Amino acid sequence: MTLIVVATIDAQADHIAAVRAALEAVVPPSRAESACLRYALHLDNKIPTRFIMLEEWTDQAALTAHYATPHFKALVAAVGDKVVNIDVAELSKLM
């Protein structure tokens, strides 16, 4: 069964552009990972500081491997002091 991830990233208002650029930069190499089935960046239409990443991975091991990649580590370093909150939900599809 695949693993769905919904990552909600709330940028500080004065760092929206920097956070967006960092998130956009991680998309292509993440999509290139063999175990990545979906990696899509979205902007909340009602909250301009909120970004949502919708991801699908083959399994938990694939997500764990993703967290260890250089591009993911670069993302964490780039947004670390520019965000208010990051929430990551790992979901299993029921129906």
Secondary structure as the mmCIF struct_conf table of DSSP 4:
data_model
#
loop_
_struct_conf.conf_type_id
_struct_conf.id
_struct_conf.beg_label_comp_id
_struct_conf.beg_label_asym_id
_struct_conf.beg_label_seq_id
_struct_conf.end_label_comp_id
_struct_conf.end_label_asym_id
_struct_conf.end_label_seq_id
STRN STRN1 LEU A 3 ALA A 11
HELX_RH_3T_P HELX_RH_3T_P1 ALA A 13 HIS A 15
HELX_RH_AL_P HELX_RH_AL_P1 ILE A 16 ARG A 31
TURN_TY1_P TURN_TY1_P1 ALA A 32 ALA A 32
BEND BEND1 GLU A 33 GLU A 33
TURN_TY1_P TURN_TY1_P2 SER A 34 ALA A 35
STRN STRN2 CYS A 36 LEU A 43
BEND BEND2 ASN A 45 LYS A 46
TURN_TY1_P TURN_TY1_P3 PRO A 48 THR A 49
STRN STRN3 ARG A 50 TRP A 57
BEND BEND3 THR A 58 ASP A 59
HELX_RH_AL_P HELX_RH_AL_P2 GLN A 60 TYR A 67
TURN_TY1_P TURN_TY1_P4 ALA A 68 ALA A 68
BEND BEND4 THR A 69 THR A 69
HELX_RH_AL_P HELX_RH_AL_P3 PRO A 70 VAL A 79
TURN_TY1_P TURN_TY1_P5 GLY A 80 LYS A 82
STRN STRN4 VAL A 83 LEU A 91
#
